[in-house]
Amino acid sequence: MFKVNSSALELTEEFTLQEWFEFHRSVKGFADGVTLDKLTAICGFPNNTKSKALLTFSSGMKQRVKLCMALMGTESLVILDEPLTNLDISGNLMYETLLNTYLGNRALIVASNRDDEWKSYCNQVLNVTKINAVQVI
């Protein structure tokens, strides 16, 4: 089982952060010790953010939630698509904290053209610009 994080990944925006957390925990689960308070603190959100609907979040706040969803889980494979999209400097630091704290020995695949999204965490690179596309009919 794996999780995918993408800036195109949809969040149920009618949910509050607390409702989303409870739903995600019941369906996929989180690593040991992950609580809503811990997630809120790592994201740098004020405490009252828990009761706000995700549709009121900025694109950067939504990206933080998506990264937590992908990296604070327990699956053996994590796939991230341009993980730093819509993040400011503090969001980039949060991404590094999540990787250092929660990735452990899980496999990580990062689709990106930015070195800072993968270089410190990936030990193999597949350069897809050198792959010829094949059309299947």
C-alpha positions in Angstrom: 0.0 0.0 0.0 1.3 3.5 -0.8 0.2 7.1 -0.6 0.5 9.7 -3.3 0.9 13.4 -2.8 0.4 15.8 -5.6 -0.7 19.4 -5.9 -3.5 18.0 -8.0 -4.6 15.6 -5.2 -8.1 16.5 -4.1 -8.9 17.2 -0.4 -12.5 17.0 0.7 -12.7 20.7 1.2 -16.0 20.7 3.0 -14.2 18.9 5.9 -12.6 20.9 8.7 -9.0 20.0 9.4 -10.2 18.0 12.4 -12.8 16.1 10.3 -10.2 15.4 7.6 -7.7 14.1 10.2 -10.2 11.8 11.8 -11.4 10.5 8.4 -7.8 9.9 7.2 -6.9 8.2 10.5 -9.8 5.8 10.1 -9.1 5.0 6.5 -5.3 5.0 6.2 -3.9 5.7 9.6 -0.9 7.6 10.8 2.5 6.7 12.3 2.6 6.1 16.0 2.3 9.3 18.1 0.8 11.4 15.3 -2.0 13.5 16.7 -4.0 16.4 15.3 -2.1 18.7 17.7 1.2 17.5 16.4 0.1 17.8 12.7 -1.2 21.3 13.4 2.1 22.3 15.1 4.3 20.8 12.3 2.2 22.7 9.7 2.7 25.9 11.6 -1.1 26.5 11.8 -2.7 28.4 14.7 -4.7 26.2 17.1 -8.1 27.5 15.8 -7.3 26.1 12.3 -8.6 22.7 13.4 -12.1 23.9 13.2 -11.8 25.6 9.8 -13.0 24.1 6.6 -10.2 23.1 4.2 -11.8 25.2 1.5 -10.8 28.3 3.4 -7.1 27.2 3.3 -4.6 28.9 1.0 -2.9 26.7 -1.6 0.2 26.5 0.5 -1.8 25.4 3.6 -3.5 22.7 1.5 -0.1 21.5 0.3 1.1 21.2 3.9 -1.9 19.1 4.7 -1.2 16.8 1.7 2.5 16.4 2.6 1.5 15.4 6.2 -1.1 12.9 4.7 1.7 11.3 2.6 4.6 11.5 5.0 3.1 10.9 8.4 1.6 7.5 7.4 2.9 4.0 7.6 2.9 2.7 4.0 6.2 1.3 2.7 6.2 3.5 -0.4 5.7 7.3 -0.6 5.2 9.0 -4.0 5.5 12.8 -4.1 4.8 14.9 -7.2 6.5 18.3 -7.0 6.1 18.4 -3.2 7.3 22.0 -2.7 4.6 23.5 -5.0 2.9 26.5 -3.4 5.1 26.4 -0.3 7.1 29.3 1.2 10.4 29.0 3.0 8.8 27.8 6.2 6.8 25.2 4.2 10.1 24.0 2.6 11.5 23.6 6.1 8.4 21.7 7.2 8.9 19.3 4.2 12.5 18.6 5.4 11.3 18.1 9.0 8.6 15.6 7.8 11.1 13.7 5.7 13.7 13.6 8.5 11.1 12.6 11.1 8.7 10.3 9.4 10.2 8.8 6.2 12.4 6.2 8.1 13.3 3.3 5.9 10.3 3.6 3.5 10.9 4.0 -0.2 10.5 7.5 -1.6 9.8 8.4 -5.2 9.8 12.2 -6.0 8.7 13.5 -9.4 10.3 16.9 -9.8 12.6 19.0 -11.9 13.9 20.8 -8.7 17.0 19.4 -7.0 15.9 20.8 -3.6 12.8 18.5 -3.6 14.8 15.2 -3.8 18.6 15.5 -3.8 19.1 15.1 -0.1 16.7 12.1 0.2 17.0 10.1 -3.0 20.0 7.9 -3.9 18.9 7.0 -7.4 17.7 9.2 -10.2 15.8 8.3 -13.3 16.1 11.1 -15.9 12.9 10.8 -18.0 14.1 13.2 -20.6 16.3 10.4 -21.9 13.5 8.0 -22.3 11.8 7.7 -25.7 8.0 7.7 -25.5 6.2 4.8 -27.0 2.7 5.1 -28.3 0.5 2.1 -27.6 -2.5 1.6 -29.9 
